[in-house]
Each structure stands twice: as structure tokens, then as C-alpha cells.
Amino acid sequence: MKTPYLAFFFAALSSVALAGGDKVDDAKATIKQDAREVGQTVARDSKQVGQAVARDSKAVGHAVAAKSKEVGHTVAQGSREAAHSVAQSSKKVGAAVAKGARTVGDTAKQDTRKVGEALSSHKADDPK
């Protein structure tokens, strides 16, 4: 009599074990599927974030380039104006130096002529 109960007990135990195994397999499959979905969601969100960052970076790059170009034009204009001012000042200084040199040259000629005349008159007075 004990044997049929034992057989029944072992049969029930093996079906519980099989049912437990099915539950474990189902849990593994569910975890695997959930992990796959999470991975796909992370990948999709990462792609969207990456695209947004790229778009924003491009916009910032264009804004910086435009501002740099504007600043470059302003600096170039300032440099042209400064160069023109320096050129005009140099021209004025050059003209003043040339005028001074002519004045000095004229004075030197007059002084040379006077010295020459003085020496000539001295030689004429010299009874050697």
C-alpha cells in the first residue's frame, strides 16, 4: 500500500519540479526580453540625445563662426583706419623733416658761402 502512494508522491513531485523549471525558464525568458527592451530603449534615447547634441553643436558652431567673422571684419576695419592714420602722420612728419633739412641745408650753404668769402677776403689781406 505504501508503494502506490510513493509512486503518486514521486509523480506529483516531478510535475512540481517540472512546473518549477518552467517557471524558472519563463522568468529567464522574461528577464531576457525585458533586458532587450531596456537596451533598445537606451539605444534609441541615446541616438536621439546624440542627434540633439549634434544639432545644437552645429548651431553653436555657426553662431561662433558668424560672430568671429563679424569681429574679424571690425578688427580689419580698425586696422585699415589705424594704418591710414599712421600713413598720414608719417607723411606729415616726413614733410616736416624734409623742410627742416632744406632749411638746414640752406643755412649751411649760406654759412659756407660766408666762411668762403671771409677766407677769400682774408687771403687778399694776407701779404705773403
Backbone as a ProteinNet text record, in pm:
[ID]
protein_1_A
[PRIMARY]
MKTPYLAFFFAALSSVALAGGDKVDDAKATIKQDAREVGQTVARDSKQVGQAVARDSKAVGHAVAAKSKEVGHTVAQGSREAAHSVAQSSKKVGAAVAKGARTVGDTAKQDTRKVGEALSSHKADDPK
[TERTIARY]
77.3	0	83.6	189.5	275.7	336.6	355.2	418.1	333.7	203.1	127.7	131	132	140.7	275.4	376.3	510.2	519.8	464.5	467.7	390.9	273.7	193.4	269.8	334.9	412.4	525.8	598.7	709.8	659.8	545.8	488.7	448.6	387.4	347.3	470.2	569.4	692.4	763.2	768.8	835.3	756.6	623.5	545.4	561.9	576.4	604	742.2	836.8	972.6	972	898.2	889.3	818.3	714.9	642.4	733.2	812.4	908.9	1013.4	1057.7	1154.6	1095.3	967.6	900.8	893.6	866.2	858.8	995.6	1100.4	1235.9	1269	1234.3	1260	1179.2	1052.7	968.4	1027.5	1077.4	1137.1	1262.9	1344	1464.7	1428.4	1328.6	1286.5	1232.2	1156.6	1100.6	1212	1308.9	1422.3	1500.9	1521.7	1596.1	1522	1390.3	1309.2	1309.9	1296	1298.1	1432.7	1540	1674	1689.7	1639	1646	1569.4	1449.6	1368.2	1436	1493.7	1565.5	1684.3	1757.7	1872.3	1830.2	1721	1671.7	1625.7	1560.6	1515.6	1634.2	1735.8	1857.3	1925.3	1935	1998.3	1920.1	1788.2	1703.8	1716.2	1709	1720.6	1860	1961.9	2099	2114.9	2055.4	2062.9	1994.5	1878.4	1805.9	1884.5	1943.6	2024.7	2146.8	2210.6	2327.3	2292.4	2179.2	2136.5	2106.5	2043.6	2013.2	2142.2	2237	2366	2437	2435.8	2499.9	2433	2302.1	2227	2259.2	2259.4	2290.7	2435.9	2525.7	2667.4	2687.3	2617.2	2627	2577	2464.6	2408.3	2504.6	2562.5	2659	2782.4	2828.7	2944.1	2918.4	2799.8	2765.7	2758.6	2702.3	2692.7	2831.7	2919.4	3056.4	3129.9	3112.3	3177.9	3128.4	2997.8	2941.9	2995.6	3000	3049.8	3198.6	3274.6	3417.6	3439.6	3356.5	3366.9	3337.5	3233.2	3195.8	3308.7	3362.8	3473	3595.3	3620.5	3733	3719.2	3597.7	3574.5	3594.8	3548.7	3565.1	3712.7	3786.6	3930.8	4001.4	3964.3	4026.7	3998.1	3874.4	3839.6	3920.1	3929.5	4009.5	4155.5	4207.5	4347.3	4368	4272.1	4283.8	4283.2	4192.6	4185.1	4312.5	4364.1	4488.3	4604.9	4611.8	4719.8	4711.1	4590.3	4572.4	4616.6	4579.5	4618.4	4770.3	4832.6	4978.9	5045.4	4990.7	5047.7	5039.4	4925.8	4911.5	5007.2	5016.6	5109.3	5253.3	5288.5	5424.4	5452.4	5352.7	5368.5	5393.5	5317.1	5334.7	5473.1	5511.6	5643.3	5752.8	5737.5	5835.9	5847.6	5733.3	5735.5	5804.3	5777.1	5840.5	5990.9	6032	6175.3	6241.7	6176.1	6232.4	6245.9	6144.5	6150.7	6265	6277	6386.1	6521.6	6531.9	6658.1	6691.1	6591	6615.1	6660.9	6595.6	6633.7	6776.9	6809.7	6946.2	7043.6	7007.2	7092.6	7114	7006	7018.2	7106.6	7086.5	7168	7313.5	7337.4	7473.9	7538	7463.2	7517.2	7554	7463	7490.2	7613.5	7619.8	7734.2	7863.1	7855.3	7972.4	8014.8	7917.7	7947.6	8012.8	7958.7	8013.8	8155.9	8174.9	8308.7	8402.9	8355.5	8438.1	8473.4	8378.6	8404.8	8502.6	8482.1	8570.5	8711.9	8724	8857	8918.5	8839.7	8889.4	8936.4	8857.4	8896.2	9017.4	9031.5	9147.5	9273	9261.3	9373.1	9417	9318.9	9353.4	9427.8	9395.7	9463	9596.1	9620.3	9742.1	9857.4	9962.2	10071	10178.8	10162.4	10263.7	10338.4
-115.8	0	125.4	119.2	234.7	262.2	165.6	182.7	267.5	247.9	335.4	479.8	500.7	639.3	702	618.8	670.5	702.6	617.8	642.9	770.8	784.9	905.1	1028.7	1016.1	1126.7	1167	1068.1	1098.8	1160.1	1112.7	1168.3	1314.2	1341.4	1479.1	1567.4	1513.8	1589.4	1621.7	1526.9	1552.1	1654.2	1651.7	1751.2	1889.8	1894.4	2023.3	2071.2	1980.6	2016.8	2066.9	1997.3	2041	2174.9	2191.1	2317.6	2427.7	2398.2	2494.7	2527.9	2427.9	2450	2539.1	2518.1	2601.6	2745.9	2761.3	2896	2965	2890.9	2945.5	2984.1	2893.4	2923.3	3044.7	3050.6	3166.1	3294.3	3286.1	3403.9	3447	3349.3	3380.9	3447.8	3391.9	3448	3590	3609.5	3742.9	3842.7	3800.9	3888.1	3921.9	3819.5	3840.3	3939.7	3921.7	4011.3	4154.3	4165.2	4297.1	4365.4	4288	4343.9	4391.1	4313.9	4351.3	4482.5	4492.9	4613.8	4735.4	4713.8	4823.6	4866.6	4771.5	4802.6	4878.9	4836.6	4906.3	5047.6	5063	5196.5	5286.8	5233.7	5312.5	5351.6	5257.8	5286.3	5393.6	5381	5477.9	5616.1	5621.7	5750.5	5810.5	5725.4	5774.4	5833	5768	5817.6	5954	5967	6094.2	6204.2	6170.8	6269.6	6308	6210.2	6237	6327.4	6301.5	6385.6	6527.7	6540.7	6674.2	6749.1	6680.1	6742.7	6785.3	6700.2	6734.1	6855.1	6859.1	6971.3	7100.9	7092.8	7211.4	7254.7	7158.2	7190.8	7259.2	7212.4	7272.4	7416.3	7438.8	7574	7666.2	7616.6	7696.8	7725.4	7626.4	7644.9	7752.1	7750	7851.7	7991	7998.5	8127.5	8181	8094.1	8135.8	8180.3	8107.3	8143.8	8279.2	8301.5	8430	8544.9	8524.1	8629.1	8653	8546.2	8560.2	8637.8	8609	8679.8	8828.1	8856.5	8995.4	9067.5	9002.2	9061.1	9079	8982.2	8992.3	9111.3	9133	9248.6	9379.1	9382.3	9502.5	9528.3	9424	9439.3	9484	9425.4	9463.2	9609.8	9652.9	9792.7	9884	9849.5	9928.7	9933.3	9820.6	9816.2	9904.8	9901.5	9987.6	10134.6	10171.4	10310.7	10352.1	10264.7	10294.8	10308	10219	10225	10354	10393.5	10517.7	10638.5	10637.3	10745.3	10751.1	10636.2	10630.4	10679.1	10640	10682.9	10834.8	10891.5	11037.7	11107.9	11054.6	11114.5	11103.1	10988.8	10969.4	11064.7	11087.3	11179.7	11321.4	11362.1	11496	11508.8	11405.3	11408	11411.4	11331.9	11331.2	11467.7	11533.4	11666.8	11766.1	11756.3	11846.7	11823.1	11697.8	11665.6	11717.6	11698.6	11747.1	11898.8	11966.3	12112.9	12155	12086.6	12116.5	12091.6	11984.3	11952.7	12059.3	12107.8	12214.2	12341.6	12370.8	12489.5	12477.4	12361.2	12338.5	12345.7	12285.9	12288.8	12430.7	12510.2	12649.7	12727.9	12705.1	12775.2	12732.7	12604.8	12555.8	12616.1	12628.1	12690.1	12836.1	12905.8	13046.7	13060.1	12973	12979.1	12943.9	12844.8	12807.1	12922.7	12986.4	13099.2	13210.9	13237.5	13342.4	13307.5	13181.5	13138.2	13148.6	13109	13117.5	13262.3	13349.4	13491.1	13547.3	13505.2	13554.4	13505.4	13382.5	13329.2	13397.3	13423.2	13490.2	13631.6	13696.8	13832.7	13829.9	13729.5	13715.2	13688.8	13609.5	13578	13702.4	13779.4	13900.7	13998.8	13995.7	14085.3	14028.7	13905.4	13837.9	13871	13937	13977.6	13870.5	13763.9	13660	13677.7
0	0	0	58	61.1	-74.6	-152.8	-280.9	-374.7	-386.9	-475.8	-427.9	-299.7	-250.4	-283.7	-269.8	-303.6	-452	-532.4	-676.2	-707.8	-644.7	-665.2	-616.6	-501.4	-444.4	-536.9	-588.9	-680.9	-812.2	-858.3	-981.4	-957.6	-845.3	-812.5	-794	-728.5	-703.8	-834.6	-926.9	-1054.2	-1136.4	-1129.9	-1204.4	-1142.3	-1010.4	-943.6	-984.5	-989.5	-1030.5	-1174.4	-1258.6	-1397.7	-1406.5	-1330.3	-1329.7	-1275.2	-1173.5	-1119.2	-1223.5	-1298.3	-1404.9	-1512.3	-1544.7	-1643.2	-1593	-1465.4	-1409	-1414	-1388	-1394.2	-1537.8	-1630.9	-1771.7	-1816.4	-1772	-1806.1	-1748	-1624.5	-1560.1	-1635.6	-1676.4	-1753.3	-1885.3	-1952.2	-2080.4	-2061.4	-1955.8	-1927.3	-1898.3	-1817.7	-1785	-1911.2	-1994.9	-2118.9	-2209.6	-2221.3	-2304.4	-2247	-2114.3	-2050.8	-2072.7	-2058.6	-2079.8	-2224.3	-2318.8	-2461	-2483.8	-2425.8	-2442.5	-2377.8	-2260.8	-2194.6	-2279.9	-2331.2	-2417.5	-2541.1	-2603.6	-2722.5	-2687.7	-2573.3	-2529.7	-2502.8	-2435.8	-2408.1	-2538.9	-2632	-2760.8	-2835.8	-2839.3	-2909.9	-2845.6	-2712.1	-2641.7	-2659.8	-2656.8	-2676.7	-2815.7	-2913.9	-3051.6	-3061	-2998.7	-3002.1	-2931.8	-2817.7	-2745.4	-2828.4	-2888.3	-2972.9	-3089.6	-3152.6	-3264.6	-3217.7	-3101	-3047.5	-3014	-2955.1	-2922.5	-3050.4	-3150.9	-3278	-3341.4	-3338.5	-3395.8	-3321.1	-3187.4	-3106.9	-3126.1	-3133.5	-3154.4	-3288.6	-3388.8	-3521.6	-3517.2	-3449.6	-3439.2	-3364.6	-3256.1	-3180	-3264.9	-3337.9	-3425.8	-3530	-3589.2	-3689.1	-3624.8	-3505.2	-3436.3	-3402.9	-3356	-3322.9	-3449.5	-3557.3	-3683.2	-3732.6	-3723.8	-3768.5	-3683.1	-3552.2	-3462.5	-3487.1	-3507.9	-3536.1	-3665.1	-3765	-3892.1	-3871.3	-3793.7	-3765.1	-3690.9	-3590.4	-3513.8	-3603.7	-3689.9	-3782.2	-3874.9	-3925	-4012.6	-3935.5	-3811.4	-3728.7	-3702.1	-3670.2	-3645.2	-3772.5	-3885.8	-4012.7	-4045	-4022	-4047.7	-3956	-3829.7	-3735.5	-3776.8	-3823.3	-3867.7	-3989.8	-4083.5	-4201.9	-4162.3	-4071.3	-4027.2	-3954.6	-3870.3	-3798.5	-3896	-3993	-4091.5	-4172.7	-4209.6	-4285.5	-4201.9	-4074.7	-3984.1	-3968.2	-3951	-3937.4	-4065.7	-4180.5	-4308.2	-4322.9	-4285.7	-4294.9	-4199.6	-4077.7	-3980.6	-4029.3	-4084	-4136	-4250.7	-4334.7	-4447.2	-4395.2	-4292.9	-4234.1	-4170.3	-4095	-4030.3	-4136.2	-4241.7	-4349.9	-4415.4	-4438.1	-4498.6	-4405.7	-4275.2	-4179.6	-4173.4	-4175	-4172.3	-4299.6	-4414.7	-4541.4	-4538.9	-4486.4	-4477.5	-4386	-4273.8	-4180.2	-4244.5	-4319.8	-4387.4	-4491.4	-4563.9	-4661.9	-4591	-4478.9	-4402.4	-4353.3	-4299.6	-4251.6	-4368.5	-4481.3	-4599.4	-4649.8	-4655.2	-4699.1	-4603.8	-4474.4	-4374.7	-4388.9	-4411.2	-4426.4	-4551.4	-4658.9	-4780.7	-4755.4	-4686.5	-4657.2	-4568.2	-4467.1	-4376.9	-4450.8	-4540.4	-4618.5	-4708.6	-4769.7	-4856.3	-4774.2	-4656	-4569.6	-4526.7	-4490.1	-4449.4	-4568.2	-4684.9	-4804.4	-4837.1	-4825.3	-4851.1	-4748.4	-4624.5	-4519.4	-4542.7	-4583.8	-4610.7	-4733.1	-4831.6	-4952.4	-4918.6	-4839.9	-4804.2	-4713.3	-4637.4	-4550.7	-4632.2	-4736	-4821.8	-4899.7	-4934.7	-5007.8	-4917.6	-4792.5	-4696.6	-4652.4	-4676	-4629.3	-4723	-4675.3	-4763.6	-4779.6	-4795	-4805.9	-4926.8
[MASK]
++++++++++++++++++++++++++++++++++++++++++++++++++++++++++++++++++++++++++++++++++++++++++++++++++++++++++++++++++++++++++++++++

